[in-house]
Amino acid sequence: MSVPLVRLRGIERRFGRVRALAGASLELHAGEVHGVIGSNGAGKSTLLNVLGGLLAPDSGTIEIAGAPTAIGSPRDAWSHGIGLVHQHFTLVPALTVRENLALGLRGRSFQEIDDLVDVTIEQTGLCVPLEAPVRSIGVGDRQRTEILKTLLRDPKLLVLDEPTAVLTPEEVDGLFALLRTLAREGKAVALVAHKLDEVLAVSDRLTVLRTGETVLSAQRSDVSVRGLVAAMVGDGVADEIAVGVYRKDRPGSSGGVHGNLTRDVPATTDGTGAAPLVGSLVDVHGDGLVDVTLEVHAGEVLGVAGVEGNGQHELALVLSGRRAPVAGQAHVPEEVAFIPQDRQREGLVVDFDLTENVALALSRLDRFGTGALMPWEALEEEAERIRTRFDVAAPSTEALAGALSGGNQQRVIIGRELALGAPMLVAENPTRGLDVAAAAYVHGELTRLASEGLAIVLISTDLDEVLGLADRVVVMTRGRAIDVPGSERSREDVGALMLSGGDETT
């Protein structure tokens, strides 16, 4: 085999007491798409951040075209043609999308930059609002902007860390077609992804990381789904997770990939055969919503599908009581548990430890006292209960939230929100950026909670997730909520409704 374009050997990296990388290795060849997978906390993002110059390894070597190379900064990485698309956005919020895209394109006139942006958008199909300030756009547009910004600099090695989490299925298909084109042109592509069907569809070679070590590196043709899951999480649970993610036999479902999650709806309390009404929105409009009418019942999962930017986030804020509607009526419980779509910006304070993050939501509850002083001892006990109950991989409750992997951050948020004891949960893209094991865990929790009588609103841009888990489905499009009849709950019908907005002439 030819000399790799990039080779990382024996990379070690610690964050305090946390050993993120324990001798990890990775080889990337020109002309290949290389999938890098592993559970949350396996070290994937850390390894790629070492390659991109954002982190210095404690030990180990980096070789470029066979020569040992020191990469001490992102500028060093770019000098070697390495472009990194980050999982967590690195855009400048005060600048427009166009201005963010222009950053780093030195020596070019504004007209040259505009022409290059137009050509790149046309080639990739990744459309973004060029004149909008980044602070005003949604996570989908931010992800598209991050990808475009890196592509504009024409890297020799394109490294993408979870690029598809908030893209539409059509955009994912377009992005993967682009990656294959780049590989045919002789570039190297490294792709971190948690959806195994995606990474298997596009990769020539795969590397699996587990607890900071490289445990598998093989050609795509030599591996199976079960083998990859076993490498990621161990033989003991591989069959359960592999089946749990890919079976499509949930009674009443339309065949979503999470369809094995079955449950019993709780007995009704009013004798009418209808589950108790927990929350409702009546003709709510304004701030991206147009005459939205919804009802949420105890013991059900109400699935809300839609292309990002059609009012889902605004709906989540109103349903969770975080925002009052501009007009209309919103009847929601006094306490609503809320899993936000952006765990680092809206769910946690990354510089706070676990106890402090638990205190953000729970300190006001009567069971923690009503005095003027924070009940830190009781809150620390609750944080420890959450850490243990939800299997959060953290050495103690003193660990900073920012030091945890995305999956473990999500477990903290879920545990904290459920500790509220609220009758309704609003979950907005709850599995974004999670590996198959963590996503299966979240889906299992949602199913269990609904079985116990909790009303759940699942808002997700992952159509398969919605179809696999929801009892009822609505589609958000252009700020409107459109009910989906049971007879039309197929991926094709709901997908067409998402794109057409219910307009038969579209």
C-alpha positions in Angstrom: 0.0 0.0 0.0 1.2 3.5 -0.7 2.5 5.8 2.0 -0.4 7.4 3.9 -1.1 11.1 3.3 -1.3 11.4 7.1 -0.4 8.9 9.8 -1.0 9.3 13.6 0.8 6.8 15.8 0.5 6.2 19.6 -1.3 9.5 20.3 -1.9 10.0 24.1 -3.9 12.9 25.5 -5.2 13.6 29.0 -7.6 16.2 30.4 -6.8 16.2 34.1 -7.7 12.7 35.4 -9.5 11.8 32.2 -7.5 9.8 29.6 -9.1 10.8 26.3 -6.5 9.1 24.1 -4.5 6.0 25.0 -2.2 5.3 22.2 -4.6 5.9 19.3 -3.5 5.5 15.7 -5.0 6.5 12.4 -3.9 6.3 8.7 -5.5 8.4 6.0 -4.8 7.8 2.3 -5.3 10.1 -0.7 -8.3 8.9 -2.8 -10.2 7.4 0.1 -13.1 8.3 2.4 -12.1 7.0 5.8 -14.9 6.6 8.5 -13.9 7.1 12.1 -16.4 5.7 14.6 -16.7 4.9 18.2 -18.9 5.5 21.3 -19.2 8.9 22.8 -16.1 9.5 24.8 -14.0 7.1 22.7 -11.7 9.9 21.7 -12.7 10.6 18.1 -13.1 14.3 18.3 -9.9 14.6 20.5 -7.9 12.7 17.9 -9.1 14.8 15.1 -8.5 18.0 17.1 -4.9 16.8 17.5 -4.7 16.4 13.7 -6.2 19.8 13.2 -3.8 21.6 15.5 -6.3 22.5 18.2 -4.8 20.2 20.8 -1.2 19.1 21.4 -0.7 15.4 22.1 1.0 14.4 25.3 2.9 11.8 23.3 2.9 10.1 19.9 3.8 11.2 16.4 2.2 12.7 13.4 3.5 12.0 9.9 2.6 13.7 6.7 3.6 12.0 3.5 5.9 9.8 5.6 7.8 12.7 7.3 7.4 13.4 11.1 5.6 16.7 11.4 4.7 19.0 14.3 1.3 20.5 14.1 1.1 23.2 16.8 -1.9 25.2 15.7 -4.7 25.3 13.1 -2.5 27.5 11.0 0.1 24.7 10.9 -2.6 22.2 9.9 -3.8 24.5 7.1 -0.2 24.9 5.9 -0.2 21.2 5.3 -3.6 21.3 3.6 -5.6 19.9 6.5 -9.1 21.4 6.9 -11.3 20.5 9.8 -15.1 20.9 10.0 -15.8 21.1 13.7 -18.6 19.3 15.6 -19.1 22.4 17.7 -19.4 25.6 15.6 -16.4 28.0 15.4 -18.2 30.8 13.5 -18.1 34.5 14.6 -21.7 35.3 15.7 -21.5 39.0 15.0 -20.5 38.6 11.4 -22.7 37.6 8.5 -22.5 34.2 6.9 -20.8 35.7 3.9 -18.2 37.4 6.1 -17.5 34.1 8.0 -17.0 32.4 4.7 -14.5 35.0 3.6 -12.4 34.5 6.8 -9.0 33.0 5.9 -9.3 33.7 2.2 -6.4 36.1 2.1 -5.2 37.7 -1.1 -8.5 37.6 -2.9 -10.8 40.5 -3.8 -14.4 40.6 -2.5 -15.6 39.8 -6.0 -13.3 36.7 -6.3 -14.6 35.5 -2.9 -18.2 36.1 -3.9 -17.7 34.2 -7.1 -16.0 31.3 -5.3 -18.8 31.2 -2.7 -21.4 31.0 -5.4 -19.6 28.2 -7.3 -19.1 26.2 -4.1 -22.8 26.5 -3.1 -23.9 25.4 -6.6 -21.5 22.4 -6.5 -22.5 21.3 -3.0 -26.2 22.2 -2.8 -25.5 23.6 0.7 -27.6 26.8 0.5 -27.1 29.4 3.3 -28.5 32.9 4.0 -25.4 34.8 3.0 -26.4 38.2 4.4 -27.8 37.0 7.7 -25.7 37.4 10.9 -24.6 34.0 12.2 -26.2 34.7 15.6 -29.6 34.8 13.9 -29.5 31.5 12.0 -30.3 28.0 13.1 -28.0 25.1 13.8 -28.6 23.6 10.3 -27.4 26.8 8.6 -24.5 27.0 10.9 -23.4 23.5 10.0 -23.7 24.2 6.3 -21.7 27.3 6.8 -18.9 25.4 8.6 -18.7 22.9 5.8 -18.7 25.6 3.1 -16.0 27.6 4.9 -13.6 24.7 4.9 -14.3 23.6 1.3 -13.6 27.1 0.1 -10.0 26.7 1.1 -9.6 23.5 -1.0 -7.9 21.2 1.5 -5.9 18.2 0.6 -7.3 16.4 3.6 -10.9 17.2 4.6 -11.8 16.2 8.2 -15.5 16.3 9.1 -16.6 15.8 12.7 -20.3 14.9 12.8 -21.3 17.0 9.7 -24.7 15.4 9.1 -26.3 15.7 12.5 -28.6 18.6 11.4 -28.7 18.2 7.6 -31.7 17.1 5.7 -31.6 13.6 4.0 -31.2 15.3 0.6 -28.3 17.4 1.9 -26.7 14.3 3.4 -26.9 12.6 0.1 -25.4 15.6 -1.7 -22.6 15.9 0.9 -21.7 12.3 0.5 -21.7 12.5 -3.3 -19.3 15.5 -2.9 -17.0 13.4 -0.6 -16.9 10.7 -3.1 -16.0 13.2 -5.8 -13.2 14.7 -3.7 -11.8 11.2 -3.1 -11.8 10.5 -6.9 -9.9 13.7 -7.4 -7.2 12.4 -5.1 -8.0 14.1 -1.8 -8.3 12.3 1.5 -11.5 12.5 3.6 -11.9 11.6 7.2 -15.5 11.4 8.4 -16.6 11.0 12.0 -20.3 9.9 12.2 -22.5 8.1 14.6 -25.1 6.8 12.1 -23.6 3.5 11.0 -25.7 3.4 7.8 -24.3 6.7 6.7 -20.7 5.9 7.4 -20.9 2.5 5.8 -22.5 3.9 2.7 -19.7 6.4 2.0 -16.5 5.0 3.5 -13.7 3.0 1.8 -12.0 2.2 5.1 -13.1 2.3 8.7 -11.3 2.9 12.0 -13.0 2.2 15.4 -11.9 3.9 18.6 -12.8 2.6 22.0 -11.8 4.2 25.3 -9.1 6.2 23.6 -7.5 3.2 21.7 -7.7 2.1 18.1 -9.3 -1.3 18.2 -10.1 -1.9 14.6 -9.0 -0.6 11.2 -10.3 -2.4 8.1 -11.6 -2.1 4.6 -15.3 -1.4 4.4 -15.8 -4.7 2.5 -14.3 -6.7 5.4 -16.6 -5.5 8.2 -20.3 -6.0 9.2 -22.7 -3.9 11.3 -22.5 -6.3 14.2 -18.7 -6.4 14.0 -18.5 -2.6 14.1 -20.9 -2.4 17.1 -19.0 -5.1 18.9 -15.7 -3.2 18.4 -17.4 0.0 19.7 -19.1 -1.3 22.8 -18.1 -5.0 23.3 -19.6 -8.3 22.4 -21.8 -8.5 25.4 -24.3 -5.9 24.2 -23.5 -5.8 20.4 -26.5 -7.9 19.4 -28.9 -6.0 21.5 -27.8 -2.6 20.1 -27.5 -3.7 16.5 -31.0 -5.2 16.6 -32.3 -2.3 18.6 -31.2 0.3 16.0 -32.1 -1.5 12.8 -35.3 -3.5 13.4 -38.4 -2.0 12.0 -41.2 -3.9 13.7 -42.8 -1.7 16.3 -46.5 -2.2 16.3 -48.2 0.8 14.7 -45.0 2.3 13.4 -44.3 3.1 9.8 -41.0 1.3 9.8 -38.5 3.8 11.4 -35.1 2.5 12.2 -35.8 2.6 15.9 -39.0 0.6 15.6 -38.5 -2.1 18.2 -39.2 0.2 21.1 -42.6 -1.0 22.3 -44.7 0.0 25.3 -48.1 0.0 26.8 -50.1 3.3 27.0 -51.2 3.9 30.6 -54.8 3.4 31.6 -57.0 6.5 31.1 -58.3 8.4 34.1 -61.5 9.9 32.8 -63.3 6.8 31.5 -63.7 8.2 28.0 -61.0 6.2 26.4 -58.9 9.3 25.8 -55.6 9.8 27.6 -55.5 12.8 29.9 -54.7 16.1 28.2 -51.4 17.5 29.6 -50.6 20.5 27.4 -52.1 22.3 24.4 -51.4 25.1 22.0 -54.4 26.9 20.5 -53.9 29.1 17.4 -50.4 30.1 18.6 -48.6 32.4 16.1 -45.8 34.9 15.9 -42.0 34.4 16.1 -41.9 31.8 13.3 -45.2 30.1 14.2 -48.4 30.4 12.2 -51.7 29.3 13.8 -50.3 26.2 15.4 -52.9 24.0 17.2 -51.6 21.0 19.1 -52.6 18.7 22.0 -50.3 16.6 24.1 -51.6 13.7 26.1 -50.2 11.7 29.0 -48.5 8.5 28.0 -47.9 9.3 24.4 -45.0 10.4 22.2 -46.0 13.3 19.9 -43.5 13.4 17.1 -42.7 16.7 15.4 -40.9 16.3 12.1 -39.6 19.0 9.7 -36.7 20.5 7.9 -34.7 22.6 10.3 -35.8 26.2 10.4 -39.5 25.7 10.0 -40.5 26.8 13.5 -39.6 23.7 15.5 -37.3 25.5 17.8 -39.8 28.2 18.5 -42.4 25.5 19.1 -40.1 23.8 21.6 -39.6 27.1 23.5 -43.3 27.7 23.8 -44.2 24.1 24.7 -41.5 24.0 27.4 -42.6 27.3 28.9 -39.4 29.1 27.9 -41.2 31.6 25.7 -44.7 33.0 25.7 -46.5 33.0 22.4 -46.8 36.4 20.7 -50.5 35.7 20.1 -52.9 32.8 20.9 -53.0 30.6 24.0 -50.5 28.1 25.3 -51.7 25.8 28.2 -48.6 24.0 29.5 -47.8 22.6 33.0 -46.1 24.7 35.5 -43.0 22.5 35.2 -41.9 21.1 31.9 -38.7 19.1 31.5 -36.7 20.2 28.5 -33.9 18.6 26.5 -32.6 21.4 24.2 -31.0 20.7 20.8 -27.7 22.4 21.7 -26.5 20.9 24.9 -23.5 23.1 25.2 -25.2 26.4 24.6 -28.7 25.8 26.0 -28.4 22.8 28.3 -25.3 23.1 30.3 -22.7 25.6 31.5 -19.6 23.8 30.4 -17.3 25.5 32.9 -19.6 24.4 35.8 -19.2 21.0 37.5 -22.0 18.4 37.5 -23.4 19.5 40.8 -23.6 23.1 39.7 -25.3 22.1 36.5 -27.9 20.1 38.4 -28.5 23.1 40.7 -29.4 25.2 37.7 -32.7 23.4 37.3 -33.4 21.8 40.7 -32.4 24.2 43.4 -35.8 25.9 43.2 -37.7 22.8 44.1 -39.3 22.6 47.6 -37.5 19.4 48.4 -34.2 21.2 48.3 -35.4 23.8 50.8 -36.7 27.3 50.6 -33.9 29.2 52.4 -31.7 31.9 51.0 -28.6 29.7 50.8 -28.0 27.1 48.2 -28.5 23.5 49.6 -25.2 22.3 48.2 -25.0 19.1 50.2 -28.4 17.9 49.0 -27.7 19.0 45.4 -24.4 17.1 45.4 -26.2 14.0 46.6 -28.8 14.4 43.8 -26.0 15.0 41.2 -24.3 11.8 42.4 -27.7 9.9 42.1 -28.0 11.2 38.5 -24.4 10.2 37.7 -25.0 6.7 39.0 -28.5 6.2 37.8 -27.8 7.4 34.3 -24.3 5.8 34.0 -22.5 9.1 33.4 -18.9 8.4 32.6 -17.4 11.1 34.9 -14.9 10.5 37.8 -17.1 12.4 40.3 -19.7 15.2 40.5 -16.7 17.6 40.6 -16.0 16.9 36.9 -16.6 19.9 34.6 -19.4 19.4 32.2 -17.2 20.5 29.3 -14.8 17.6 30.0 -17.5 15.0 29.3 -18.3 13.5 25.9 -21.4 14.6 24.1 -23.2 11.4 25.1 -22.4 11.8 28.8 -23.4 15.5 28.7 -26.8 14.3 27.3 -27.2 11.8 30.1 -26.6 14.6 32.7 -29.3 16.7 31.0 -31.8 13.9 30.8 -31.2 12.9 34.5 -31.5 16.4 35.7 -34.7 17.2 33.7 -36.4 14.0 34.8 -35.6 14.8 38.4 -38.0 17.7 38.1 -40.9 15.3 38.2 -42.7 17.2 35.5 -45.7 15.8 33.7 -44.4 16.7 30.3 -41.0 16.4 28.5 -40.0 18.4 25.4 -37.0 16.7 23.7 -35.5 18.7 20.8 -33.1 16.6 18.7 -32.2 14.6 21.8 -29.8 12.2 20.0 -27.9 14.7 17.9 -24.3 13.7 17.9 -24.8 10.6 19.9 -23.4 7.2 19.0 -25.6 4.1 18.5 -25.3 3.0 22.1 -26.1 6.4 23.5 -28.9 7.0 21.0 -30.4 3.6 21.9 -30.2 4.5 25.5 -32.1 7.8 25.0 -34.8 6.1 22.9 -35.2 3.5 25.6 -35.6 6.2 28.2 -38.2 8.0 26.2 -40.2 4.8 25.6 -40.0 3.9 29.3 -41.1 7.3 30.4 -44.1 7.4 28.1 -45.1 3.9 29.4 -45.1 5.4 32.9 -47.5 8.2 31.8 -45.2 11.1 30.9 -46.3 13.2 28.0 -43.4 13.5 25.5 -43.0 15.9 22.6 -40.2 14.6 20.4 -39.0 17.3 18.0 -36.4 15.9 15.6 -34.9 16.6 12.2 -34.2 12.8 12.0 -37.3 11.5 10.3 -36.5 7.9 11.1 -36.3 8.8 14.8 -39.7 10.4 14.7 -41.4 7.7 12.7 -39.9 5.0 14.9 -40.9 6.4 18.3 -44.0 8.6 17.9 -47.6 7.6 18.5 -48.8 10.6 16.6 -46.9 12.7 14.0 -47.1 16.3 12.9 -44.9 18.1 10.4 -43.7 21.6 10.9 -43.4 23.5 7.7 -43.3 27.3 7.2 -44.3 27.7 10.8 -47.5 25.5 10.5 -48.2 22.2 12.2 -49.8 19.7 9.9 -51.2 16.4 11.3 -50.1 13.3 9.5 -52.8 10.6 9.3 -51.8 7.1 10.2 -52.3 5.9 6.7 -49.7 8.4 5.5 -47.0 7.6 8.1 -44.4 6.4 5.6 -41.0 7.9 5.2 -41.8 8.9 1.6 -45.2 10.5 2.4 -43.9 12.4 5.5 -40.7 13.5 3.7 -42.8 14.8 0.8 -45.0 16.8 3.2 -41.9 18.3 4.9 -40.7 19.6 1.6 -44.0 20.6 0.0 -45.6 22.2 3.1 -48.9 20.5 2.3 -49.3 22.5 -0.9 -50.4 20.0 -3.6 -49.2 22.4 -6.3 -45.7 22.6 -5.0 
